[in-house]
């Protein structure tokens, strides 16, 4: 009898799961609020990877900041190489 109750309870749970998933509207892959996950290498390890999930808007902000940092680094290194200035 206990096993039968467990089977019925688990089957009811599985029936309710699709209904819970339908509550969220499906976002377009390029939507700024869509979550995208990336696997990034862990520094100091040959095989370990870290999974990081962020929204497309957050990934764009990170990319823009990295581009600004790279431009600043190049600008500062060029300023130090100029013998006349």
Jmol script that loads the backbone (N, CA, C; Angstrom):
load data "model"
ATOM      1  N   UNK A   1       0.814  -1.194   0.000  1.00  0.00           N
ATOM      2  CA  UNK A   1       0.000   0.000   0.000  1.00  0.00           C
ATOM      3  C   UNK A   1       0.860   1.262   0.000  1.00  0.00           C
ATOM      4  N   UNK A   2       1.940   1.223   0.796  1.00  0.00           N
ATOM      5  CA  UNK A   2       2.852   2.371   0.839  1.00  0.00           C
ATOM      6  C   UNK A   2       3.499   2.634  -0.515  1.00  0.00           C
ATOM      7  N   UNK A   3       3.905   1.563  -1.162  1.00  0.00           N
ATOM      8  CA  UNK A   3       4.544   1.701  -2.467  1.00  0.00           C
ATOM      9  C   UNK A   3       3.577   2.292  -3.484  1.00  0.00           C
ATOM     10  N   UNK A   4       2.328   1.893  -3.399  1.00  0.00           N
ATOM     11  CA  UNK A   4       1.325   2.411  -4.314  1.00  0.00           C
ATOM     12  C   UNK A   4       1.113   3.903  -4.101  1.00  0.00           C
ATOM     13  N   UNK A   5       1.072   4.341  -2.844  1.00  0.00           N
ATOM     14  CA  UNK A   5       0.940   5.762  -2.540  1.00  0.00           C
ATOM     15  C   UNK A   5       2.130   6.552  -3.070  1.00  0.00           C
ATOM     16  N   UNK A   6       3.333   5.995  -2.941  1.00  0.00           N
ATOM     17  CA  UNK A   6       4.536   6.668  -3.424  1.00  0.00           C
ATOM     18  C   UNK A   6       4.505   6.809  -4.945  1.00  0.00           C
ATOM     19  N   UNK A   7       4.052   5.761  -5.620  1.00  0.00           N
ATOM     20  CA  UNK A   7       3.978   5.802  -7.083  1.00  0.00           C
ATOM     21  C   UNK A   7       2.947   6.838  -7.528  1.00  0.00           C
ATOM     22  N   UNK A   8       1.811   6.870  -6.868  1.00  0.00           N
ATOM     23  CA  UNK A   8       0.764   7.827  -7.232  1.00  0.00           C
ATOM     24  C   UNK A   8       1.246   9.256  -6.976  1.00  0.00           C
ATOM     25  N   UNK A   9       1.896   9.483  -5.825  1.00  0.00           N
ATOM     26  CA  UNK A   9       2.385  10.819  -5.495  1.00  0.00           C
ATOM     27  C   UNK A   9       3.436  11.279  -6.495  1.00  0.00           C
ATOM     28  N   UNK A  10       4.358  10.398  -6.854  1.00  0.00           N
ATOM     29  CA  UNK A  10       5.408  10.787  -7.797  1.00  0.00           C
ATOM     30  C   UNK A  10       4.839  11.030  -9.189  1.00  0.00           C
ATOM     31  N   UNK A  11       3.820  10.238  -9.583  1.00  0.00           N
ATOM     32  CA  UNK A  11       3.234  10.454 -10.909  1.00  0.00           C
ATOM     33  C   UNK A  11       2.461  11.765 -10.949  1.00  0.00           C
ATOM     34  N   UNK A  12       1.791  12.129  -9.846  1.00  0.00           N
ATOM     35  CA  UNK A  12       1.103  13.416  -9.793  1.00  0.00           C
ATOM     36  C   UNK A  12       2.094  14.569  -9.869  1.00  0.00           C
ATOM     37  N   UNK A  13       3.229  14.408  -9.226  1.00  0.00           N
ATOM     38  CA  UNK A  13       4.269  15.428  -9.268  1.00  0.00           C
ATOM     39  C   UNK A  13       4.791  15.605 -10.690  1.00  0.00           C
ATOM     40  N   UNK A  14       5.001  14.515 -11.392  1.00  0.00           N
ATOM     41  CA  UNK A  14       5.516  14.582 -12.758  1.00  0.00           C
ATOM     42  C   UNK A  14       4.481  15.194 -13.710  1.00  0.00           C
ATOM     43  N   UNK A  15       3.208  14.972 -13.437  1.00  0.00           N
ATOM     44  CA  UNK A  15       2.167  15.566 -14.271  1.00  0.00           C
ATOM     45  C   UNK A  15       2.127  17.074 -14.060  1.00  0.00           C
ATOM     46  N   UNK A  16       2.374  17.534 -12.835  1.00  0.00           N
ATOM     47  CA  UNK A  16       2.307  18.962 -12.522  1.00  0.00           C
ATOM     48  C   UNK A  16       3.528  19.720 -13.021  1.00  0.00           C
ATOM     49  N   UNK A  17       4.647  19.069 -13.250  1.00  0.00           N
ATOM     50  CA  UNK A  17       5.885  19.738 -13.656  1.00  0.00           C
ATOM     51  C   UNK A  17       5.745  20.512 -14.965  1.00  0.00           C
ATOM     52  N   UNK A  18       5.182  19.952 -16.032  1.00  0.00           N
ATOM     53  CA  UNK A  18       5.055  20.755 -17.267  1.00  0.00           C
ATOM     54  C   UNK A  18       4.228  22.013 -17.062  1.00  0.00           C
ATOM     55  N   UNK A  19       3.230  21.945 -16.192  1.00  0.00           N
ATOM     56  CA  UNK A  19       2.403  23.125 -15.928  1.00  0.00           C
ATOM     57  C   UNK A  19       3.233  24.213 -15.258  1.00  0.00           C
ATOM     58  N   UNK A  20       4.169  23.842 -14.384  1.00  0.00           N
ATOM     59  CA  UNK A  20       5.031  24.821 -13.740  1.00  0.00           C
ATOM     60  C   UNK A  20       5.994  25.445 -14.742  1.00  0.00           C
ATOM     61  N   UNK A  21       6.470  24.667 -15.676  1.00  0.00           N
ATOM     62  CA  UNK A  21       7.429  25.165 -16.658  1.00  0.00           C
ATOM     63  C   UNK A  21       6.771  26.126 -17.647  1.00  0.00           C
ATOM     64  N   UNK A  22       5.472  25.999 -17.877  1.00  0.00           N
ATOM     65  CA  UNK A  22       4.787  26.844 -18.847  1.00  0.00           C
ATOM     66  C   UNK A  22       4.550  28.260 -18.333  1.00  0.00           C
ATOM     67  N   UNK A  23       4.714  28.490 -17.027  1.00  0.00           N
ATOM     68  CA  UNK A  23       4.478  29.812 -16.465  1.00  0.00           C
ATOM     69  C   UNK A  23       5.463  30.850 -16.991  1.00  0.00           C
ATOM     70  N   UNK A  24       6.691  30.445 -17.259  1.00  0.00           N
ATOM     71  CA  UNK A  24       7.711  31.371 -17.750  1.00  0.00           C
ATOM     72  C   UNK A  24       7.618  31.492 -19.264  1.00  0.00           C
ATOM     73  N   UNK A  25       7.560  32.705 -19.784  1.00  0.00           N
ATOM     74  CA  UNK A  25       7.583  32.845 -21.247  1.00  0.00           C
ATOM     75  C   UNK A  25       8.983  32.528 -21.780  1.00  0.00           C
ATOM     76  N   UNK A  26       9.028  31.897 -22.911  1.00  0.00           N
ATOM     77  CA  UNK A  26      10.300  31.529 -23.519  1.00  0.00           C
ATOM     78  C   UNK A  26      10.943  32.779 -24.115  1.00  0.00           C
ATOM     79  N   UNK A  27      12.182  33.091 -23.681  1.00  0.00           N
ATOM     80  CA  UNK A  27      12.893  34.269 -24.179  1.00  0.00           C
ATOM     81  C   UNK A  27      13.682  33.919 -25.433  1.00  0.00           C
ATOM     82  N   UNK A  28      13.800  34.900 -26.309  1.00  0.00           N
ATOM     83  CA  UNK A  28      14.640  34.757 -27.487  1.00  0.00           C
ATOM     84  C   UNK A  28      16.092  34.653 -27.034  1.00  0.00           C
ATOM     85  N   UNK A  29      16.898  33.891 -27.734  1.00  0.00           N
ATOM     86  CA  UNK A  29      18.304  33.680 -27.352  1.00  0.00           C
ATOM     87  C   UNK A  29      19.081  34.995 -27.288  1.00  0.00           C
ATOM     88  N   UNK A  30      18.703  35.989 -28.096  1.00  0.00           N
ATOM     89  CA  UNK A  30      19.404  37.275 -28.132  1.00  0.00           C
ATOM     90  C   UNK A  30      18.766  38.338 -27.228  1.00  0.00           C
ATOM     91  N   UNK A  31      17.744  37.968 -26.497  1.00  0.00           N
ATOM     92  CA  UNK A  31      17.090  38.900 -25.576  1.00  0.00           C
ATOM     93  C   UNK A  31      18.075  39.296 -24.475  1.00  0.00           C
ATOM     94  N   UNK A  32      18.126  40.581 -24.089  1.00  0.00           N
ATOM     95  CA  UNK A  32      19.062  41.005 -23.042  1.00  0.00           C
ATOM     96  C   UNK A  32      18.826  40.329 -21.694  1.00  0.00           C
ATOM     97  N   UNK A  33      17.612  39.847 -21.446  1.00  0.00           N
ATOM     98  CA  UNK A  33      17.312  39.197 -20.171  1.00  0.00           C
ATOM     99  C   UNK A  33      17.465  37.683 -20.214  1.00  0.00           C
ATOM    100  N   UNK A  34      17.777  37.137 -21.375  1.00  0.00           N
ATOM    101  CA  UNK A  34      17.978  35.696 -21.490  1.00  0.00           C
ATOM    102  C   UNK A  34      19.292  35.312 -20.819  1.00  0.00           C
ATOM    103  N   UNK A  35      19.265  34.206 -20.096  1.00  0.00           N
ATOM    104  CA  UNK A  35      20.466  33.748 -19.385  1.00  0.00           C
ATOM    105  C   UNK A  35      21.270  32.864 -20.317  1.00  0.00           C
ATOM    106  N   UNK A  36      22.567  33.104 -20.337  1.00  0.00           N
ATOM    107  CA  UNK A  36      23.495  32.318 -21.155  1.00  0.00           C
ATOM    108  C   UNK A  36      24.634  31.846 -20.257  1.00  0.00           C
ATOM    109  N   UNK A  37      24.979  30.589 -20.368  1.00  0.00           N
ATOM    110  CA  UNK A  37      26.050  30.020 -19.548  1.00  0.00           C
ATOM    111  C   UNK A  37      27.277  29.772 -20.409  1.00  0.00           C
ATOM    112  N   UNK A  38      28.436  29.997 -19.817  1.00  0.00           N
ATOM    113  CA  UNK A  38      29.709  29.757 -20.500  1.00  0.00           C
ATOM    114  C   UNK A  38      30.600  28.929 -19.592  1.00  0.00           C
ATOM    115  N   UNK A  39      31.420  28.089 -20.210  1.00  0.00           N
ATOM    116  CA  UNK A  39      32.394  27.304 -19.457  1.00  0.00           C
ATOM    117  C   UNK A  39      33.758  27.953 -19.664  1.00  0.00           C
ATOM    118  N   UNK A  40      34.338  28.449 -18.572  1.00  0.00           N
ATOM    119  CA  UNK A  40      35.601  29.167 -18.635  1.00  0.00           C
ATOM    120  C   UNK A  40      36.701  28.351 -17.974  1.00  0.00           C
ATOM    121  N   UNK A  41      37.902  28.430 -18.553  1.00  0.00           N
ATOM    122  CA  UNK A  41      39.052  27.728 -17.988  1.00  0.00           C
ATOM    123  C   UNK A  41      39.396  28.309 -16.622  1.00  0.00           C
ATOM    124  N   UNK A  42      39.807  27.428 -15.706  1.00  0.00           N
ATOM    125  CA  UNK A  42      40.253  27.864 -14.389  1.00  0.00           C
ATOM    126  C   UNK A  42      41.759  28.052 -14.452  1.00  0.00           C
ATOM    127  N   UNK A  43      42.232  29.233 -14.063  1.00  0.00           N
ATOM    128  CA  UNK A  43      43.659  29.533 -14.098  1.00  0.00           C
ATOM    129  C   UNK A  43      44.410  28.587 -13.164  1.00  0.00           C
ATOM    130  N   UNK A  44      45.489  28.002 -13.674  1.00  0.00           N
ATOM    131  CA  UNK A  44      46.309  27.102 -12.879  1.00  0.00           C
ATOM    132  C   UNK A  44      45.922  25.644 -13.032  1.00  0.00           C
ATOM    133  N   UNK A  45      44.889  25.361 -13.785  1.00  0.00           N
ATOM    134  CA  UNK A  45      44.464  23.987 -13.986  1.00  0.00           C
ATOM    135  C   UNK A  45      44.467  23.682 -15.477  1.00  0.00           C
ATOM    136  N   UNK A  46      44.856  22.466 -15.807  1.00  0.00           N
ATOM    137  CA  UNK A  46      44.876  22.076 -17.214  1.00  0.00           C
ATOM    138  C   UNK A  46      43.523  21.595 -17.703  1.00  0.00           C
ATOM    139  N   UNK A  47      42.706  21.056 -16.798  1.00  0.00           N
ATOM    140  CA  UNK A  47      41.453  20.457 -17.231  1.00  0.00           C
ATOM    141  C   UNK A  47      40.212  21.048 -16.576  1.00  0.00           C
ATOM    142  N   UNK A  48      40.338  21.724 -15.485  1.00  0.00           N
ATOM    143  CA  UNK A  48      39.177  22.209 -14.752  1.00  0.00           C
ATOM    144  C   UNK A  48      38.534  23.405 -15.447  1.00  0.00           C
ATOM    145  N   UNK A  49      37.211  23.386 -15.507  1.00  0.00           N
ATOM    146  CA  UNK A  49      36.439  24.469 -16.103  1.00  0.00           C
ATOM    147  C   UNK A  49      35.398  24.919 -15.079  1.00  0.00           C
ATOM    148  N   UNK A  50      34.999  26.182 -15.195  1.00  0.00           N
ATOM    149  CA  UNK A  50      33.992  26.724 -14.308  1.00  0.00           C
ATOM    150  C   UNK A  50      32.813  27.201 -15.156  1.00  0.00           C
ATOM    151  N   UNK A  51      31.608  26.845 -14.746  1.00  0.00           N
ATOM    152  CA  UNK A  51      30.406  27.240 -15.481  1.00  0.00           C
ATOM    153  C   UNK A  51      29.852  28.502 -14.836  1.00  0.00           C
ATOM    154  N   UNK A  52      29.715  29.558 -15.648  1.00  0.00           N
ATOM    155  CA  UNK A  52      29.205  30.837 -15.157  1.00  0.00           C
ATOM    156  C   UNK A  52      28.000  31.218 -16.004  1.00  0.00           C
ATOM    157  N   UNK A  53      26.891  31.522 -15.328  1.00  0.00           N
ATOM    158  CA  UNK A  53      25.651  31.897 -16.008  1.00  0.00           C
ATOM    159  C   UNK A  53      25.316  33.346 -15.688  1.00  0.00           C
ATOM    160  N   UNK A  54      25.072  34.125 -16.730  1.00  0.00           N
ATOM    161  CA  UNK A  54      24.685  35.531 -16.594  1.00  0.00           C
ATOM    162  C   UNK A  54      23.735  35.872 -17.725  1.00  0.00           C
ATOM    163  N   UNK A  55      23.069  37.012 -17.598  1.00  0.00           N
ATOM    164  CA  UNK A  55      22.189  37.457 -18.677  1.00  0.00           C
ATOM    165  C   UNK A  55      23.034  38.012 -19.822  1.00  0.00           C
ATOM    166  N   UNK A  56      22.423  38.108 -20.999  1.00  0.00           N
ATOM    167  CA  UNK A  56      23.144  38.670 -22.147  1.00  0.00           C
ATOM    168  C   UNK A  56      23.588  40.096 -21.873  1.00  0.00           C
ATOM    169  N   UNK A  57      22.775  40.864 -21.161  1.00  0.00           N
ATOM    170  CA  UNK A  57      23.145  42.247 -20.833  1.00  0.00           C
ATOM    171  C   UNK A  57      24.380  42.272 -19.933  1.00  0.00           C
ATOM    172  N   UNK A  58      24.455  41.365 -18.965  1.00  0.00           N
ATOM    173  CA  UNK A  58      25.630  41.313 -18.078  1.00  0.00           C
ATOM    174  C   UNK A  58      26.879  40.899 -18.851  1.00  0.00           C
ATOM    175  N   UNK A  59      26.741  39.922 -19.767  1.00  0.00           N
ATOM    176  CA  UNK A  59      27.894  39.512 -20.574  1.00  0.00           C
ATOM    177  C   UNK A  59      28.372  40.678 -21.446  1.00  0.00           C
ATOM    178  N   UNK A  60      27.442  41.480 -21.988  1.00  0.00           N
ATOM    179  CA  UNK A  60      27.811  42.618 -22.823  1.00  0.00           C
ATOM    180  C   UNK A  60      28.570  43.668 -22.009  1.00  0.00           C
ATOM    181  N   UNK A  61      28.118  43.948 -20.780  1.00  0.00           N
ATOM    182  CA  UNK A  61      28.802  44.920 -19.920  1.00  0.00           C
ATOM    183  C   UNK A  61      30.216  44.432 -19.601  1.00  0.00           C
ATOM    184  N   UNK A  62      30.369  43.154 -19.309  1.00  0.00           N
ATOM    185  CA  UNK A  62      31.690  42.594 -19.007  1.00  0.00           C
ATOM    186  C   UNK A  62      32.607  42.722 -20.222  1.00  0.00           C
ATOM    187  N   UNK A  63      32.083  42.409 -21.410  1.00  0.00           N
ATOM    188  CA  UNK A  63      32.886  42.490 -22.629  1.00  0.00           C
ATOM    189  C   UNK A  63      33.319  43.926 -22.916  1.00  0.00           C
ATOM    190  N   UNK A  64      32.401  44.870 -22.735  1.00  0.00           N
ATOM    191  CA  UNK A  64      32.748  46.274 -22.966  1.00  0.00           C
ATOM    192  C   UNK A  64      33.812  46.753 -21.984  1.00  0.00           C
ATOM    193  N   UNK A  65      33.717  46.340 -20.725  1.00  0.00           N
ATOM    194  CA  UNK A  65      34.716  46.724 -19.726  1.00  0.00           C
ATOM    195  C   UNK A  65      36.083  46.134 -20.073  1.00  0.00           C
ATOM    196  N   UNK A  66      36.108  44.882 -20.516  1.00  0.00           N
ATOM    197  CA  UNK A  66      37.371  44.260 -20.901  1.00  0.00           C
ATOM    198  C   UNK A  66      37.989  44.968 -22.096  1.00  0.00           C
ATOM    199  N   UNK A  67      37.165  45.390 -23.050  1.00  0.00           N
ATOM    200  CA  UNK A  67      37.681  46.143 -24.207  1.00  0.00           C
ATOM    201  C   UNK A  67      38.259  47.487 -23.777  1.00  0.00           C
ATOM    202  N   UNK A  68      37.586  48.182 -22.843  1.00  0.00           N
ATOM    203  CA  UNK A  68      38.113  49.461 -22.344  1.00  0.00           C
ATOM    204  C   UNK A  68      39.440  49.242 -21.618  1.00  0.00           C
ATOM    205  N   UNK A  69      39.524  48.191 -20.815  1.00  0.00           N
ATOM    206  CA  UNK A  69      40.768  47.897 -20.099  1.00  0.00           C
ATOM    207  C   UNK A  69      41.910  47.608 -21.072  1.00  0.00           C
ATOM    208  N   UNK A  70      41.626  46.854 -22.127  1.00  0.00           N
ATOM    209  CA  UNK A  70      42.656  46.549 -23.126  1.00  0.00           C
ATOM    210  C   UNK A  70      43.105  47.815 -23.852  1.00  0.00           C
ATOM    211  N   UNK A  71      42.153  48.696 -24.210  1.00  0.00           N
ATOM    212  CA  UNK A  71      42.510  49.956 -24.872  1.00  0.00           C
ATOM    213  C   UNK A  71      43.361  50.839 -23.959  1.00  0.00           C
ATOM    214  N   UNK A  72      43.003  50.902 -22.670  1.00  0.00           N
ATOM    215  CA  UNK A  72      43.796  51.677 -21.714  1.00  0.00           C
ATOM    216  C   UNK A  72      45.211  51.140 -21.597  1.00  0.00           C
ATOM    217  N   UNK A  73      45.347  49.822 -21.553  1.00  0.00           N
ATOM    218  CA  UNK A  73      46.662  49.198 -21.446  1.00  0.00           C
ATOM    219  C   UNK A  73      47.517  49.529 -22.665  1.00  0.00           C
ATOM    220  N   UNK A  74      46.921  49.453 -23.847  1.00  0.00           N
ATOM    221  CA  UNK A  74      47.657  49.759 -25.076  1.00  0.00           C
ATOM    222  C   UNK A  74      48.055  51.227 -25.104  1.00  0.00           C
ATOM    223  N   UNK A  75      47.136  52.102 -24.723  1.00  0.00           N
ATOM    224  CA  UNK A  75      47.414  53.539 -24.723  1.00  0.00           C
ATOM    225  C   UNK A  75      48.543  53.875 -23.761  1.00  0.00           C
ATOM    226  N   UNK A  76      48.497  53.290 -22.561  1.00  0.00           N
ATOM    227  CA  UNK A  76      49.558  53.567 -21.580  1.00  0.00           C
ATOM    228  C   UNK A  76      50.903  53.004 -22.022  1.00  0.00           C
ATOM    229  N   UNK A  77      50.909  51.848 -22.678  1.00  0.00           N
ATOM    230  CA  UNK A  77      52.184  51.273 -23.109  1.00  0.00           C
ATOM    231  C   UNK A  77      52.767  52.083 -24.265  1.00  0.00           C
ATOM    232  N   UNK A  78      51.932  52.631 -25.132  1.00  0.00           N
ATOM    233  CA  UNK A  78      52.415  53.474 -26.228  1.00  0.00           C
ATOM    234  C   UNK A  78      52.981  54.787 -25.689  1.00  0.00           C
ATOM    235  N   UNK A  79      52.367  55.332 -24.670  1.00  0.00           N
ATOM    236  CA  UNK A  79      52.842  56.582 -24.097  1.00  0.00           C
ATOM    237  C   UNK A  79      54.228  56.398 -23.484  1.00  0.00           C
ATOM    238  N   UNK A  80      54.496  55.253 -22.919  1.00  0.00           N
ATOM    239  CA  UNK A  80      55.817  54.993 -22.334  1.00  0.00           C
ATOM    240  C   UNK A  80      56.885  54.718 -23.357  1.00  0.00           C
ATOM    241  N   UNK A  81      56.498  54.336 -24.573  1.00  0.00           N
ATOM    242  CA  UNK A  81      57.477  53.989 -25.601  1.00  0.00           C
ATOM    243  C   UNK A  81      57.897  55.195 -26.430  1.00  0.00           C
ATOM    244  N   UNK A  82      57.209  56.287 -26.335  1.00  0.00           N
ATOM    245  CA  UNK A  82      57.506  57.466 -27.139  1.00  0.00           C
ATOM    246  C   UNK A  82      58.714  58.205 -26.510  1.00  0.00           C
ATOM    247  N   UNK A  83      59.872  58.225 -27.167  1.00  0.00           N
ATOM    248  CA  UNK A  83      61.043  58.854 -26.578  1.00  0.00           C
ATOM    249  C   UNK A  83      60.954  60.374 -26.524  1.00  0.00           C
ATOM    250  N   UNK A  84      60.128  60.981 -27.337  1.00  0.00           N
ATOM    251  CA  UNK A  84      60.074  62.444 -27.333  1.00  0.00           C
ATOM    252  C   UNK A  84      58.967  62.978 -26.429  1.00  0.00           C
ATOM    253  N   UNK A  85      58.149  62.143 -25.840  1.00  0.00           N
ATOM    254  CA  UNK A  85      57.056  62.705 -25.091  1.00  0.00           C
ATOM    255  C   UNK A  85      56.705  61.956 -23.919  1.00  0.00           C
TER     256      UNK A  85
END
end "model"
wireframe off; spacefill off
backbone 0.3
color backbone group
